[in-house]
């Protein structure tokens, strides 16, 4: 069988472990993960030496914002950043774009905006908002991978948050469809009470912002969702877990076989509240970055498979939406843009704690692919899977320079940080799309649909 390409390395991350191997590629798929020396005569070869070859990363939590707010981020810029960061599959969140992806017509508009502009494969989430329960099945049948909702105000008027009553209207449909519901799990009650107590506190102090989003808001929201998931036998996925105090709730729910999964984000695993300067609103996100002890508990939960995977929650905005707040945490836009930095940020902290390449591959590729139902096709180096690969040097260090980033706006809390792990090349369907800071070919990413295979 003639191959299109072989990619080999001394360190290839496979389901059986890290080994010397050659990845054989034919017609966009992995034909075999063979012995290192097994490269047929005449076959084009990409020899990665001792650099790590891993499945292309999968990021299921990305805010692209097009159409309607393309000035914040768009498909062209976001997927360039993804390719530069080794991400070969991403799923776009249903809010911040106008119209929000809460109807079939809005989903179709989103796909029209994306067509021909994507350098990596892109899928879509639908949204659950008050009153749109009847719109869920048409979006599901049109191929969305699941649905997202907020339990607190989302920050944009087009995507209203839901109450328990709204969830009870939507969950029967989602359960029948076996479609996951992704939940921004904070409840307004504890946040409102905390904010009232802080009425006279300095809004430029990070401690004020942190106290305004107490862990109880996450714990109470997660407890609500566990109860609803159990009642309706609906699949619930908790996004961007920040509060480690919610872990016992999640642990008990899983023991009871509640259909529940959970993610966290690089900023919760890298930063700590005690090191965030007052007024440095580039760090603002919700839920907030918490203390160092909380961070370590999240790392332990990852190691114990109590948190399923890590996604970016790439949520960009024009810089003036942060800098124009003049250091006021409550006026600045909340969101951290880090799509292309997820691998080095996670690896920098993971290696300090003794974690392996296999852990990183599971957290950044295989786990998110499983949420999408694309396990076996994405996020894994195995025969029959898509030939999506990232080649990276785990020993090489670099300092984050915003001027060298590929997202639309380069304001980031990671500016100046020293990170380990340089992405050298990215392959999508066996085609090289990025190497050495350069992009290759025209945007040829696919617009993915659930069960399209």
N, C-alpha and C positions, 0 to 999 in steps of 0.2 A: 504494500500500500504506500503510495507516494505521499510524503509529508510536505506541508507548506512551510514549516518552521520547527526547529527544536530550540528550546531554551534550557540551558543547563547551568548547574551551580553546585558548589560543594555543600550548600545549605538550602535544600528545598523543603518547604514545610508541607507535609502530606498528612492525611488522616492517620497514618501509621507512625508519624514522628518526623523529625528532621533528618534528612539523609542526602548523600550525593546522588543526584538523579538528573535525568534529562526529560523535560516535558515535551512530548510529541504533539504537534498541533496539525490538524487537518480540517479544512472547511469550517473554521471558527470554533471548533470543539477540541477538547483534549482527547487525543487518540489513545494515549498511554502515558503513564509516569514510569519511565524505564530506567535502566541502569545508566550511570553517568556516561559511560563510554559508548552507549548504544545510540549512535547518531548515523543514520544511513548515508552512504556516499552520495554527494551531490545535494544533500539537504541543507538549506540555509540554516546557519547556526548563530544563535545569540549566546555567547559564553559570558556568564555573569561572574565567573571566578568564585570568590568567597562571599560575594554579596548574597543576601537572602532573597530567594524567590518564593513568593507567597501568592495565594489567591488574591485577586483584585478586591479592594475593600468595598464594603456595602454600607451605605449610610442612609438610614430610614427616617432621618429627622432633619430635613433641610428646607429652609424658607427661601424660595427663589423670587417670589413677589411679582412675577410677570404673568399676565398683563396687568396694567393699572398702576403698578409701582416699580416699573422697570428701572427707575432712577435709583432705587434702593439696591436692587440686584436683578439680574436677568438670566435667562437660560444660557446665553453665550458666555457671560463672565463666570457664572457659577460652575458650569461644567468644565471650563478651562481650569478653574481652581481645583475642582475635583480631580481632574486628570493629573495635575501637578502634584496632588497629594496621594496618588495611588488609588483613588476611589474610582471604580468602574461602574458602579450601580448606585443610584440614589433615588429617594422617593421624596417628592415635593409635598410640603404641607399645604392645607387648603385655605390658609388665611394669609393676610397681608397683600394678596393680589386682589384686583377689582375686575370682575365680580369674584367674591369668595366662592370656593368650589363646594357649593352646597346644593347645586342642582345639576341635572344632566347638561343643560345648556351652558352652564359655567364651566363644566368639565370639558366640553367640546371646545370652548373658547381657549381654555388653558392649553389643550393639545395643539390647536392651531398656532398659538404663540410659540410653542416649543418646537414645532416641526422644522427640521433642517438647521437647528441652532445648537444641537446638543453634541458634545464631544464624548459623552459617556451615556450609558443606558439610563433612562429616566422613567420612573413610574409615578403614580399619583395616589394620594389619599383623598377621600371625600370628607365633608364636614357634617357634624351633627350640631344643629342650632335649634332654638325654639321654633316649633311649628313645621319642621321639614321632614317629619317621619315618612311621609308618602314619597319623598324624593330619594330615599335611600336605596330601594331595590333597583330603580333605573340606573343609578350610578354604579351599583354593584354589577349589574348585568353588562354595563359598559366597560368594566374591567378595573375599577379602583381596587386597591389592595386591602382596603378597610376604611375606617372612619376615625376622625379626631374630634374631640370636644374639649371645651374649657369649663371648669367649675367656678372660675372667677372671671372677671372681665379680661378680655384678651388684649386690650390696648387699641383695637381698631373697631369702629362701629359696625363694619360689615359682617363681623363674626361674633355674635352675641353668645354669652355663656349660658349654660343650661342649668336647670334645677333638677332635683330628684324627680319631679313630675315629668319634666321633659325626657329624662332618661327612661322612665317607665313607659313612655310612649314609643321610644325608639328601640329599646332593647329586645322586645319580642321579635321584631323584624331582623335585627342583627343576629340573634340567636338562631333563627330559622336559616339564615344565610351562612352561618358559621363564619361570620365576618368579624374581625377583631375591632374593638373600640379602644382607641388610644386616648388616654385621659390626662389632661393637665390637672394634676391632683393637688389643688389648694382650695380650701373653702373660705368664702368671704367672712363668715362670722368671726373666727379668731383673728383674722387680719384687721377687720374693722375695730374690734375691741383693742387690739394692740396699738393701732394707729391713733385711736382716741386718747390712749394713755400717753402718747408721745406728742401731743398737740404742741407743747412748748419746747420740744427737743430740737436741736440744731439739725436741719435737713441736709446739711453738707457733711455731717459725720457718717461714716459707714456704719458705725454701731447703731445709729438711728434707723437706717434702712434695714439692717439685719433684724433688729428687734421688731420691726413692723411686719415681717413675714415669719412668724414663729413656727417652729416645727409642728406645733399642734395643728396648724392649718393643713399640713400635708397628712399627718396621721389621721385626722378626722375624715379627710377626703378619701384616703385609702380605705379606711374602715367602711365608709359608705359604699365604695365600689366593690369591696369584697362581698358585702351583703347582697348587692344587686347581682353580681356575677354568680353567686351561689343560687340565688332565687331563680334567675332566668337561664342558668347554665349558658351564659354568654361569655365569650372570650374578651377579657379585659387586659389591656397593656398599659402600665403606668409609665409615663414618659418622664424624663429628666429627674429622677429621684435625687433629692438633695439631703433630706433629713434621715440620718441613720437611725433615729428613734422609731421610724416606721418599719424597720427590718423585722422585729419580732412579729408584728401583725402579718407581714408577708410570709414569714416562715410558717406560722400556724395555718395560714390559708392554703399554702401549698401542701402541707401535710394532710389537709382535709380534701385535697384534690380539686380545689377551686381552680377553674381555668384562667390562670393569671400569669403574666410575665412582667418584667420590669427592666428598665434601662437606666443608665446614668450618663454623665457627660464629662469630657476632659477637664473642664474648668472646675468641677467639683472634686476632681482627683488630683489637680495640680496646685491650685491656689489655696490659701487659707485666709480667713477673715482678718486675723491679727496682723497680716502683712499688707492689707489693702489701705492705701492712704485716704484720708478724708478728701472728699471732692473728686476722687478719681473715678468718675462715672463710666469710664470705659469698661469697668468691671461689673456694671449693673446687669443683673439678670434676675429672673423670677422662676422658681424659688432662688434665694440668694446663695452665694458662696458662704459656707459656714466654717466653723473653727477647725483647727488641725486635728483634734481628736475625732471629730465627726468624719473628716476625710479618711483617716486610717480605718475607721469602721466600714466605710464604703469599700475600701481596698480589700479588707478581709471578706466582706460579703461577695465580692467578685471571685476571690480565690475559692470560696466555698459554694460557688454556683447559685448563690441567693440573689444575685443580680445577673441578668442574662447576658447583657452586652453593653457596649459603649457607642454612643452616637454623638454627632457634633452639636445638634440644635443650632446649626448655623443660622443666625438671625441678624442680618445686616441692616443698616440704615445709613442715610447720608450723615456724614460726621456732625453737621450742625445740630442734628437731633440729640446728640449727646453734649457736644461742646457748648451749644447755645444755652444749655441749662445752667451754666456757670457753677458747676459743682453741686447742684441740688439733685439729690438722688431721686426725689419724687417727681421731678419734671423731666428728667432725662429718659430717652427711649431705653427700654430694657431688652438686651439681647447681645450675645457675643458671637462675632463672626470668626470662625476657625476651621472652615471646611477643609482647607488644604494642610492644616497642622495637626489633625487628629492623630495620625500615626506617630510622629516624633514626640508629641506631648505625652501620649500614653506610654510609649516605649521608654522615654526618659524616666518616668516615675516607676514603671513596671520593673525595669531592670534593677533599680535601687532596692526593690523588695524581693528580688530573686525570682521573678516570673519569667517564663520562657517564651520563645517565639510561638509555640503552640497556643499558649494562653492568648497572646496578642491576636493571632489569627482567628481564634474562636470569638473573642470579644469584638473585633472590628470587621469581620467578614462572615464567618459561618453563622454566628448567632443572629445577626440582623437578617440574613437570607432566610433563616428558618421562620422568622416572624412573617415574612412575605409568602411563605409556601414555596420558595425557590431553592430549598435545600436540595443538593444533588446537581443543581444547575449553576448556582452562583455561590461565591464565598468558599469554594473548596477546590483543591487540586486533585481531581480524580477523573478516571476515564468517563467520558460522556458529558462532563461539565463544560460550560462555556470557557473558552480559552482567554479568560480575563486574568491578568497577572500584574503584580507589582514587584519590581526589583529595587531593593534598598540596602543601604550600607548602615548597619546598626551601630558600628563603632564611630562613624564620622560625626563630629560635632559641628553645629553652626549656630550663629546668633540670628534671631528673627529680625529681618529688616523689612519693614512695611513696603518700602519701594520695590522690593522684589516679589511681592505677593501678587496673585492673579485675580483675586476677588475684586468686585467693582470698587469698593471703598476699603482702604487699608488700615483704618483705625482698629487697633486690636490691643487687648491687655497683655498679649504675649510679646509685644515689641521689646526687643533687647534681651529676651530670655535666651539662655544657652540650652539648646536641645540636642539630643542624640538621635540619629536616624535620618539619613538623607535619601529621599526618593530619587532614584536614578533613571528609571524607565517604567512606563505603564503601557500595557498591551490590552486592547479591547477586541475580543473575538479573534485573537491571534495577530492583530494588526498593531504595530507600534504607533501610539498616539502621542507619547510624550517621552522625551529623553534629554537629559542635560540642560534643562531650562527651555527647551524648544518643543513646539507642537508640530505634529506631522499630519498631513492630509486634511481634508475637509471634515467638518463636523458630521459624523456618521453614526452617532449613538441612536439606539432604537428607543421608541416610546413603548414601554412595557405595559402589558395588561395582565391582570390576574388570570391564571390558567390559560393564557394564550397558547401555551405549548400543546 
